[in-house]
């Protein structure tokens, strides 16, 4: 007898890296195991407007066949754990996003994610100008992959 195992938690996740000028977005695959850089948005407006823009993106993704199970927002902290200049803005965006959409929003430590993303990009692209255009979405992918990996470890 063949037994089919259905994992109800398999659904895409959206990763968000909120930056001073741009917002990087990443998506996981439908199994929720692998993150990939998706796109970069120009940041405009206050945290409430940014949250509304992210909610609109999330609604589009949720309506697709693969759905959307969670939004993972990179939470900035200094290496010693203290808040950065962006920490309060990111908290405000996450709080507002939770009121705009029924999809769970989680904060994920993003320390060194930009450094890691740049190192990964540098391995295949030597021109820093080209890397800079890809960096925000790549950072979002690092943040999202950290979240997905931590969930996988919890399942085992």
NORBEL-V683743 format. One record per residue. SS is DSSP state (H for helix, E for strand, C for the rest). NEAR is the number of other ideal C-beta (glycine too) atoms within 10 Angstrom. D_FIRST is the distance of its C-alpha to the first C-alpha in whole Angstrom. Layout:
BEGIN
ss=SS near=NEAR d_first=D_FIRST
ss=SS near=NEAR d_first=D_FIRST
END
This chain:
BEGIN
ss=C near=2 d_first=0
ss=C near=3 d_first=4
ss=C near=4 d_first=6
ss=C near=4 d_first=10
ss=C near=4 d_first=13
ss=C near=5 d_first=16
ss=C near=9 d_first=19
ss=C near=6 d_first=22
ss=C near=10 d_first=25
ss=C near=15 d_first=24
ss=C near=17 d_first=27
ss=C near=20 d_first=30
ss=E near=25 d_first=33
ss=E near=25 d_first=37
ss=E near=32 d_first=39
ss=E near=30 d_first=43
ss=E near=31 d_first=46
ss=E near=24 d_first=49
ss=C near=18 d_first=52
ss=C near=8 d_first=56
ss=C near=9 d_first=56
ss=E near=18 d_first=52
ss=E near=24 d_first=49
ss=E near=29 d_first=46
ss=E near=24 d_first=43
ss=E near=27 d_first=39
ss=E near=22 d_first=36
ss=E near=27 d_first=32
ss=C near=14 d_first=30
ss=C near=15 d_first=27
ss=C near=13 d_first=25
ss=C near=20 d_first=28
ss=C near=14 d_first=28
ss=C near=13 d_first=31
ss=E near=26 d_first=34
ss=E near=15 d_first=37
ss=E near=24 d_first=40
ss=E near=18 d_first=41
ss=E near=13 d_first=44
ss=E near=21 d_first=48
ss=E near=17 d_first=50
ss=E near=8 d_first=53
ss=C near=16 d_first=54
ss=C near=10 d_first=56
ss=C near=10 d_first=57
ss=C near=12 d_first=57
ss=H near=18 d_first=54
ss=H near=15 d_first=53
ss=H near=13 d_first=54
ss=H near=22 d_first=51
ss=H near=23 d_first=49
ss=H near=16 d_first=49
ss=H near=18 d_first=49
ss=H near=25 d_first=45
ss=H near=19 d_first=44
ss=H near=11 d_first=45
ss=H near=19 d_first=43
ss=H near=22 d_first=40
ss=H near=14 d_first=40
ss=H near=10 d_first=40
ss=H near=19 d_first=37
ss=H near=18 d_first=35
ss=H near=9 d_first=35
ss=C near=10 d_first=33
ss=C near=6 d_first=30
ss=C near=15 d_first=29
ss=C near=13 d_first=31
ss=C near=22 d_first=33
ss=C near=19 d_first=32
ss=E near=21 d_first=35
ss=E near=25 d_first=38
ss=E near=27 d_first=39
ss=E near=27 d_first=43
ss=E near=29 d_first=44
ss=E near=20 d_first=47
ss=C near=23 d_first=50
ss=E near=16 d_first=51
ss=C near=10 d_first=54
ss=C near=7 d_first=53
ss=C near=6 d_first=54
ss=C near=8 d_first=52
ss=C near=8 d_first=55
ss=E near=13 d_first=55
ss=C near=14 d_first=56
ss=C near=8 d_first=58
ss=C near=17 d_first=55
ss=H near=15 d_first=53
ss=H near=12 d_first=55
ss=H near=17 d_first=54
ss=H near=23 d_first=50
ss=H near=16 d_first=50
ss=H near=15 d_first=52
ss=H near=25 d_first=49
ss=H near=20 d_first=46
ss=H near=13 d_first=48
ss=H near=20 d_first=49
ss=H near=23 d_first=46
ss=H near=15 d_first=44
ss=H near=10 d_first=46
ss=H near=16 d_first=46
ss=C near=20 d_first=42
ss=C near=8 d_first=39
ss=C near=20 d_first=37
ss=E near=12 d_first=37
ss=E near=23 d_first=40
ss=E near=13 d_first=40
ss=E near=17 d_first=42
ss=E near=20 d_first=42
ss=E near=15 d_first=44
ss=C near=26 d_first=45
ss=C near=18 d_first=48
ss=C near=12 d_first=48
ss=H near=24 d_first=46
ss=H near=20 d_first=48
ss=H near=11 d_first=50
ss=H near=18 d_first=46
ss=H near=25 d_first=45
ss=H near=18 d_first=49
ss=H near=12 d_first=48
ss=H near=17 d_first=45
ss=H near=20 d_first=47
ss=H near=12 d_first=50
ss=C near=8 d_first=47
ss=C near=7 d_first=47
ss=C near=14 d_first=50
ss=C near=9 d_first=53
ss=C near=9 d_first=55
ss=H near=11 d_first=56
ss=H near=7 d_first=56
ss=H near=11 d_first=53
ss=H near=17 d_first=51
ss=H near=13 d_first=53
ss=H near=13 d_first=52
ss=H near=18 d_first=48
ss=H near=21 d_first=49
ss=H near=26 d_first=48
ss=H near=23 d_first=45
ss=H near=25 d_first=44
ss=H near=31 d_first=45
ss=H near=33 d_first=42
ss=H near=27 d_first=40
ss=H near=27 d_first=40
ss=H near=29 d_first=41
ss=H near=33 d_first=37
ss=H near=22 d_first=36
ss=H near=20 d_first=37
ss=H near=23 d_first=36
ss=H near=22 d_first=32
ss=H near=12 d_first=32
ss=H near=11 d_first=33
ss=H near=16 d_first=30
ss=H near=11 d_first=28
ss=H near=8 d_first=30
ss=H near=7 d_first=29
ss=H near=7 d_first=26
ss=C near=4 d_first=25
END
